[in-house]
Structures are given as structure tokens and as C-alpha cells.
């Protein structure tokens, strides 16, 4: 007697045990893959067909395969062999082992199908993506990853392999995709932005599959809400999508729910691509999720590999992790590093050290003294409250170095009243605007005047909305025209809306003849996905936070492919003497240097999170605790 194994009309693996008697451990193993369905055992996962046959062979359990099951195993075995050849070819290409004539012919082909003249590194990135079919691009920000995907999409579309581009990403990426589509392919896309529509309108879009739009854009959160609808849309026989996950490092957010939503729809698209400049933010699991998205049916990483990686990760054994990952994952991603872009160097001017004015110095020193006093009692509080209080105190200190008047505003989850027992300080705070103008403002205006005298555009960065409003007011008083991009300025959802959006402000700013030559921006809203480099080459940092990710991304807004090959980017920093301003800029410089070295290594784990607040807590410990 043998166990019968079949694949039914619903593509389920079906086991019929008959009168076969199994050992208890054998039955438990099989039940971990299959569930009971009457007298049979079934699994919706076709991958379990090979798992169970391999297990039966190991345990010397007799079985017989139906013709359909045998055909599936034969076909899958052939696919695995082809995949092995493909991976080997892709890895050779990454290591410089390829036919130069083939690449030249490919480059010539691309020159005929896209409008934009591609850089050499973009041709190679597209060639790699074409080799693997489903691949990732981990190139640095500003290298043109969107251009690469649009070029690949156009090639697939002309070959009748796809008919639409479906992009999942943060809202900030929506406009660049539309803008780049026109620049690369020569015409504006027929686009549908799903996020922002009500649920009924989204369902209507998903049901309209007969003539797919050129481009669909959706956020991770909307995908999470609409996973089943998106899956059904992509599975339609009329929809053949290149499914792209942009800024793929966001997948790990919301306790992994976003990643689960992305993985849920992966099989519904015939072609898949993942884009991120930060591929391994915290754990190897983040990288493995991307690979599972790219190859959901034939993941290059086995369960045994995952178990070994967990051990390597626990022991910071990056060398052995790299040896395991390189032959399996290395073929699937391509990376262009900063030095390969051929950009002019970034010029970082020495920080401008400024002496604080009388009243802002008085309030800043009062805050620092209060922080030191409060710190002595922290041990009496629970850990979560201590962390909350420390973050709040550091924000207070940074506020006072940006614009003293900000200290009057209430902070969420922060209730310490620093000045409630000092009437003089309260009076200074409440009447600050009548007493003086921050010394940084005077230094900023001086730099802006110098830049505008030579007709240079400039972006000014500040982390605080109140400060941005103050800067705009002071610039206006000086006769300068400026606009701001903060979280309250909406992201563009409809191309022809009359609403002023971040993208419309950006377009006005980069237009050399618009008259808008000064942009004031908040890193949380503008550090990612908005490019300013074509006409702006100067940035002034009015204040900084300890958030390294936002800082690095803000630097790249004016240092990117498409203009920075010919013009350097220049950076100025305003710092108050003898304050934590100096600690912040030194800390960012050290971490940025360390990060650059880590990023150059493909399989190192590191933390680069847009929401990371640990920098403030680390600074608190360094500045106000160790000295006690």
C-alpha cells in the first residue's frame, strides 16, 4: 500500500493515506503541512508537495504521484535548474563578468525605447533587472532608481509582458513617479492614485480591469486596508502588472502588517521589483521579506538558512552571514554606490558659530540647569516614563536653540512645567518677541543676502514649524519671497488640482524663472522623494535633530544625478556657541561617516529609521547623566 498524492482542480495538494499506518512523529510532521478534509489531507500551498515527498523519501514511506503531481514536480525541478543558471549569470554580471557586446546592444535598444538618455550605471541597473526578471535595486538616493524601473517597464510593455505599473510606497513618492514617467517615457501617464479615495471609489477602480491605467499608486496603509481587492485586481486576466515596492524599508512598519500585505499580493503580479537605499535597517528578516516578495514561489532562502541567520545575527557574525547570503540573495539585487555616480563633491562649510542673545541664553541655561536637577530624581520613576521625560527635555532644549518662543507650546505626552516656579523666566518667555530677535535669524539673513546677490537659490532646513513661520516672516520683512514645505502642506493626489501642494511648490522653486528662490522645509516632510538639485545647490541648516536618516536624506535633495555631475552642493550650518547645537552636528558627522562605511557592505545590519528617536535619549545620557 502506498499513499496517493494528487493536485486537485483547486490547485490543492491532496494526500489519501488509505490504510497506511504512520508513526506518531510522522503523522505530526505531515499535519504541520496539511489539514484534514474528510478522509483526505489537503494543503493550499503547492510548495508542500515537494516538502512531503522529500520527507516520505527520507522516512522510507511509500507513495505514488498522480500525473498532475508528477508534472508539477518535473516542471518545478526544471524551473529550479533555470533559476540556478539565471542567478549565476546575474552574480557574474554584478562582479564584472559579462559580454561587453551584449551590454552595448542592450544599451542601444534602451536608447530607442525611452526618451531620457540613461547614465551608464542606469543601463547596468536595467540590464541586471532584465536578467533576473524580479529584482531589487539598493542604489543610493539620487541615483535614478525610478528611471531604471520605468525603463524596464517600457521594455516589458513593448514585449507585451505587462500592461500596467502598480506602485506601493509612501505618499511622497507619488509625484516623482508621475513626473519621472513623463520625463523617461515622453508622455504623461494615465494614472490613478488610490490612496485618498473613499473605499467605494477604490473598489470601483479595482473592478475596472478591462483597460488598466498606465500607473497605479497606493500607500502601504491603503494596501493593508484593501489587500484582498488589490490581489483580485492584479490576478485579473486583463491585468499584467509590474508590481513595485518603493522605499521598501517601510515594509517593516506597523508590527510587520505592511510586509504581510505586500507578501500577500506578490504572487498576483507576473513581475516584481523592490527599491530602497536602506535594505537591512534592523534585521536580516527585513532583507528576507524583500526576497520572498520578489520570489514568492521559489524563495532562495530555506528555513534552515533562516535559522542559521538568526544565530549569526545574535552574534553579530556578519562575515558568515555574508557567505551564506551572497550566492543566494546577491544575484537578486543591484547597488550603485555614491562614488559611482560621477557627482561633484559635497562641500560642507565649517559651522557658523553664533553667540546667543541675552534672553535666549538666559532661558537656554535655565533649561539645561533644570534638566540636570530633574535627572537626579529619574531613578524614582519607571523606565518608560524616564524615556518619555528625557525625550521631552531634549526637545525643549532644541526648541530653545531654534526659537525661544517655541517653549510656550504644549508638547504631546510631556507635562513637566519648567518655568512654573520662576515668574521672571515666564515673563521673558511670554514677551520674547518684543525683547529680541534670535541671533540665528540675523546670521541666516546675512547668508541669504549673500546667496541672493549671486542669484543662487537656497533651501533652508528647520525641524520646528514655529521657527519656519518666523523665518518666513523675517525674510518677508527683508523683501525676500519664500515658501515652505511642512507636514501641513498636502501631497499632490490629482495632477490638475488647484490646491497648493508640496509638489507644486517644489516645481515653482526649481523653475529658474519663477521668482521663488528660497524654500524653507521641514526634514520630516521634505527630506525624502522631493528633488531640488536641478536649480538649487545651496542648503542652510538653521537647526538640526539627532535623526540621522532625515539628515542624510535632506543632504541628497540637492546632490543627485541630473545636475550634480556639473555643480557641487554646498551646505551651511548655524550653531550656537557652547550649546548642544555643537554636540548635534558633531554626533551627526560621526554617525554619517560610520554609516557610509556600513552601507558599503552589503550584508551589515544597521539602524536607519525615519521615526527613530533614540538619538535624543543617547544625547541626554551623554550630556546630562554621565557628568553626575
N, C-alpha and C positions, 0 to 999 in steps of 0.2 A: 504494500500500500504506500502511495505517495501523496503528498499534499499538492492540491491543484492550485495553480496561480494564474489569474486572468486579469485583464483590464476590461471593465465593462463600458457601456455606452456613455456613461457619465465621467469617463476618464478616471475611475477609481480603481485602485489595486484591490483585488478580491482574493482572499485565501479560503479554501474549503479544506478543512482538516480531515474530514471523514472520521475514520476510526483510529487515526494516528494517535498514539499515546506519547505525550511530551513530558519531559522532566519539568518540575515546578519552576526552576530558574529559566528554562527555555520559554515556557508559557508567559512568564512575567516580562521577559525581554520582548516577545512578539506583541504583547498587549501595550507596550510602551510606544509602539508604532501604529498599531491597528486598534479599531474598536469593534465591538460585537454588533452584528446586524443580522438578526435571525440566527441561522445556522452557519453563517459566514463571518469572516473578519474582513473589515474594509478600511482603506486609507485614502483620503483625498489627495495625498502627496505622492506623485509618481516616483519621486526620489526614493521612497521607501521600498519600491520594487527591488532595486539593486541592494539596498541595505539588508532586506530579508533573505535574498538569495545568497548573498555573501555570508550571512550568518548561518543559513542552512548548510552551506558548504563546509564552514568551519566546524559545525556541530555534527556533521555527517547525517543530516536529516534528509530523507528522500523527498524530492518534489518534481513536478512536471509543469512546464510553461505552456500556456496556450500560444497559438501562432501570433496573436496580437502582442502578448507579453514578450515573446522572444524577439519579435520585430522591433519593439521599443528598445530592448537591451542592446540589440545589434546596432541600431541607429545611434543610440546614445554613446556606445563604445566608439563608433566612428567619429562622432562629434568631439569626444574627449581627445582622440588622436589628433584631429584637425586643430583643436584648441591648443594642444601642446606645441604643434608646429607654429601656429599663429603667435603664441606667447614668446616662443624662442626668437621668431623673426622680429617682433616688436622690441624685445630686450636688446637684440643685436643693434637695431636701429638707434635706440637710446644711447648705446655705447659707441656709436660712430661707425658700425659695420653695416654698410648698405651700398647699393648700387647708385653711384652719383648720376648716371644717365636716367635711371628711373625717377629720381627725385627731381631732376631738371624737367623731365617730361610732365611730371605731376604739377610742378610749379607753372609751367606753360599752360596747362589745362586750367588751373585756377585763375590765371590771368585773363582767360576768355569768359569765365562764368561769373566773376564778381567785379564790381566797379572799382573797389578800393585796391590800390597797389599794396600787396602784402609785404611785410618785413620778412627777412629770411627765417627768423625764429617762428613767425606765424605760419609760414609754409611748412616748416618741420613739425610744428604742433598739429596742423591739419593732416599732414601725412601720417603721423602717428595715430591720430584718431581714426583715420580711414583704414589703417592696418588692423586695429583691434576691434573696430565696429562699435563697441561700447567701452568708452574710456573716460578717464578723468584728466583734468588739467589743473595742476597745482602751481601754476606760474605766479610770480609776484604781482601785486596790484599794479595796474598801469601798463601791463604787457600786451593787452589786447585779447583776452580770453574770449570775450563776446564776439569779436571779429572772427576768431578761429571757428567757433561753433556755427556762426551764420554761414561761413564759407562751406563748412562740412554739410550743413543743412541744404544749401543750394545744390551741392553735388548730388546728395541723396535724392533730392526732389527731381532733378533733371533725369536721374536714373529710374524715376517712378517708384522709388522705395519708400518714400514718405511724402505726405501732402500737408503736414502742419507741424508747427513748432510749439510745444507746450512747456512753459517755463514756470517752475516753482521757485520762489525766492522772497526776500524782504521787499516791502513796498518801494524802497529807494531804488531798486533795480529796474522798475517798470519803465521809466522814461528812457534810461540808457538803451534798453533793448529795442524800443521803438525808434529811437534816434539812430542807433548803430545799424539797424535793419536797413533804413533808407540810405545811409552812407555806404554800406557794404554792398547791398544788392541793387541800389539805384532807384528804388521806388518805395514809397511808404507802405507799410503792411496793412492788410485788413486785420484789425486787432480787436480782441475782446478782453477787457480786464474784468476778471470775475470777482475779485475782492472789492467790496464797496457796494455790490448789488445786493438786493434783498434775496432771501432764499428762493422765492418763487421765480424771480428773474434768472437766478443762476440755474435752476432746474430747467428753465426754458432753453438756456444756452446748451446745457448738456444733452437735451433731447434733440437738438438740431445738428444731426451728424452727416447729412447728405452732402453738404458743401462746407467743409470745415474752413475756418478762417486761417489766414497765414500764421497768426501768432495768438496764443492764449497766455495770459499772465495771471498768476494766482499766488497768494501768500501761503506760508506754511499753516497758519491758523485756519484759513478758509479751507485748505485741503483737508485738515483734520476734521472740520465740520462736514465736509462733503465727500469723504473718501470713497464711499460706495458709488456715488453719482459719477465721480471722476473716473473711477475704474470702469464703469459701464460705458462711459463716453469713449475712453481710449480703446476699449475692447470692440467697439463697433466695427463692422467690416468696411465701413466707409471712411474710417479714421486710421491713418497710419502716421503715428507721431514720432518725432524725435523729442523725447522727454528729457528736459534739462533741469537739474537742481543747481541753482545759482547760489553763491555764498553758502555752500553746502555745510559749513561748520555750524550753521544754525540748526541743523537737524537734531542735535543733542539736547535742544531746549525742551522745556515743559516735561521733565522727567522721562524723556525718550519718546513721548507720544508723537511728536513731529516725525521722528525717524520711523516709527511704526507705520504712520500714514504713508510716508514715501515708499517704504518697502512693500506696502500693500498694493500699490498701483504699478510697481515696477514691471511685472510680467505682462501688463496690458499694452505696453508700448514695444514695438519691434526694435527701436534703437534708443539708447540711453547715454547720458553724459552728465558728469558732475564737475562743478567748478568751485574751487576755493583756493585761496592763498595760504590757508592755515589748516592743513589736512589732519593733524593729530593734536587737537587742542589740549586734551587731558588724558586720554586713554587710547589704547590700541583698538578698543571697541568702536570708537568713532571712525577710524580708518576701515575697520572690517565692515561696518554698516554701509559705507560707500561702495565697497567691493561687492557686497551682497545685493545692493541696488543695481549695480552695473551688470552683474551676472547672477540673477536670482535662481536660475535653473541649474547652473554649474559653478557654484562658488569655488574659487580656487583655494579657499581656506577650509580645512576639515575641522571637525570637533576636537580632534587630537591636537591640531595646530593651535586652536583657541586655548586649550588647557595649558599648553606649553607657554604661550604668550602671556597668560596670566601670571605664571611663575616668573618669567623674565621681567614683567612689569613691576611685580612686587619687589624684585631685587635690583631694579634699575639696570638690568643687564641688556643694554641697548645693542651691544655687539652681536650677541647670539640672536636677538630678535631680528636684527637686520639680515643675518644669514638665512633665517627662516623665511622672511617676508620677500626678500629681493627676487628670487626666482618665481614666486607665486603672485605677488602684487606688483612688483617692479614693472612688468610689461604693460600694466594697465593704466599707468599714469605718466604724464609728461610734465616736465617742470622747466620753465625758463627762469633763471636767476637774474637778479638786478644787474649784475655786471655784464650780462649777455645782451642787454637792451640797447647798448650803444648810446646811452644818455649822457649829457653833460653832467658834471658833478653837482651835488647839492652843496651850497655854500652856507654854512652855519656861522653867523656872526657871533662874536662873544656877547653874552648877555649884557644888556644895558642896565647898570646898577643905579638905582634911584633912591634918593633919601626921602623917607616918608615925611609928609607934612605933619604939623604939630598934633592935630586932633586925631588923625588916623593912627599915628604912632601911639598915642595915649590909649586908644581903645584896643589896638592890637596887643600891646603889652599887658593890658588888663585881662584879655582873653587868655594869653599864654600863662599868666600867673594863676588864673582860675583853673586852667587845665591841670597845672601841677598840683594845686591844692586838692582838686577833686580826685586826682589819681590815688591819693593816699587812702581813700575810703572805698576804692573799687573792689577790693578783695572781699568786702562785706556783701556784695551783690552777686547774683547768679551770672554765669558766663554769657548767656545771650544778652542780658541787659548791659553788661560791661561792653560787649562788642558794639551794641547799639549806641551807647553813650559816647564811646570813643569815636565812632564814625561821625556822630553829630558834632562833637567838639572840633574835629578836624575840618569839617565843613565850615563851621563858624570861623575858624582861623583863616581858611582860604577865602571865605567871603570878605573878611576884613581887609585882605590884601588885594581884593578886586575892587570893591566899592563899599566903604564902611556902612553906608545906608542900608545895605542888604541885611544887616544884623537885626533890623526891626521886623523882618518877615518871620512867620512861624515855619518851623521845619517839621515835616511829616515824621511821626514816630520819635520825636525828640522834644522833651519837655523841660530841660534844665533852663532856669532863668538866670542868666549870667549877670545881669545888671539890676536885678530887682532890689538889691540892698545898697545901691550906690546912686544916689539922686544926681550927682554931678555927671557921672557917665551916661545916665539915662538922658539927661538934658542935652549933652553933646550929641548923642545918637539921634535924638528926635529932631534936632535942629542942624544936623550936619551940613546939609546942602547950603545953608545960609552962612556957615562958618568958613568953608574952604572947598576947593575942587581937588580931587585926588591928584597927587603928584604924577601918577602914571598917565593920567589924561594929558597933562602938559607934555610929557615925553612922547606920548603917542602922536599928538598933533604935530609935534616937531618932525617926526619921521614921516608922517603922511604928507606934510608940506613938501619935504624934500623929494619924495617919490613922485608927487603930482607935478612938481616943477620940471621933471624929466618925462612927463606923460606916461608914467608907469601905473598900471592897475595894481591894487593890493587887496588881499583878503586878510581880515583881522579876526583872530580867534579868541573867544571868551567862553567860559563854562557857565556863566550866570546870565539869565535873561535880563535882570535888572541892570547889570553892567552894560549889556548890549544896547539897551534903551538909552542909558546915559551916554555911551559913545556916539550913538546916532544923534542925540540932541547936541552934543558938543561939536560934532562935525558940521551939523546944520548951522550952528552959530558961526562957524568959521567959513560958511559959504560952500561946503562940500556936499555933493549929492551922494547918498548911500542908501543901501537896502540891507535887510537882514534875512537870514535863514535860520529859523529856530524850530523847535518841535511843534509850535502852534501854526506854522505855515504849512498848508496841506501839500501832500504829494499829488502829482497830476494823475488823474484817472481817465479823463476824457480829453482827447487831444485839442478839441476846439472849444473847451470851456472858457468862459470869460473870467473865471476865478484866478486870482494871482497865486501861483503855486511855486514851490521850490524850483521846479524845472523852468518856469517862465522867468523867474528872477535870475537863475543861472544863465539862461540864454541871453538875457539882456546884458548881464555882466560880461560874458565872453565876447559879445558883439563889440568890435573895436570902435564902432561909430555910434554906440547907443547913448553915450554920455554918462552911463553908470560905470564908474571906475573904482568904487570902493564897496566891498561886500563884507558884512560883519556876520560871522557864522558861529554856531554852537557845534562843537565836535560831535555831540550825541546825535545831532540831526543831519549833519553835513559831512562828516568825516568819511563816509562810505558811499560809493557809487556815483558821486557827482564829480565830474571832471572840470577843472578850471584852467588847465595848463596851456590851452591854445593861445590865450592872450594875457594870462596873468602869471607872473614869475616871482612875485614877492608876497611873503606872508609875515604878519606880525602877530606874535603870541602875547596878548595882553595879560592873560593868566593861564595857568596850567593845572591839571589834576594829576594824580598818580596813575591814571588809567593809560597804560602803555599802548593798548590796542588802538584806542581813539587817537592817541598822539601819532603813532606810526601811520595810520590811515590818513590823518589830516595832512601829514607831510607829503603824501603821494598825490594829493589833489592837484598840485602844481608841478609834479615831476612824473611825467608819463610819456608813453610812446605817442607820437603825433605832433610834437613840438619841442620836447625837451632834448631831442637829439642835437638841436642847434643852439638852444638857450639854457643857461643854468637856472636853477631855482635858488632863491635867496630867502633866508629865514632870520628874523629878528625876534629877540625875547626881552620882555620888560620884567625886571625883578627888583623888589625892594631889598635894600641892604639889611643884613642881619635879621633875616626873617626866614620862614620855612619856604619862601619862594626859591631860595638858593638850594635848599635840600631837594625840592621837587625836580628842578631842572637837572641837578647832578644825578639824582636817582633815575630819571628817565634816560639820561645819556648812558649810564652804566647798563641799565636793563636792555636798552635798544642795541647796544654793542653785543651783549651776551645773546640776545635773541637772534641777531643776524647770524651768529656762528651756529646756533642751534638749528635755525631754519635751513641752513645749507646742508644739514644732514637729514636724509630722507626719513629716517625711522626713529627720530628722537621725540619723546613726549614732552610737551611744554604747555604752559597755561597762557592763552591769549584770548580772553573772553571780554566781549563788549560790555558785559554787566558786572565785571569783576570789581569789587570794592575793597579787596584785601590790601591794596596799596596804602589806603588811608590808615588801616589798622596797623600795618607794619611800620608806617612812619610814626604813628603815635607811640608805639613801643620803643622805637629807636630814639625819638626826640624827647619824650616826656617820662619814660619809665626807668630806663637804664641808669639815668643820672641820679636816681634817688638813693 
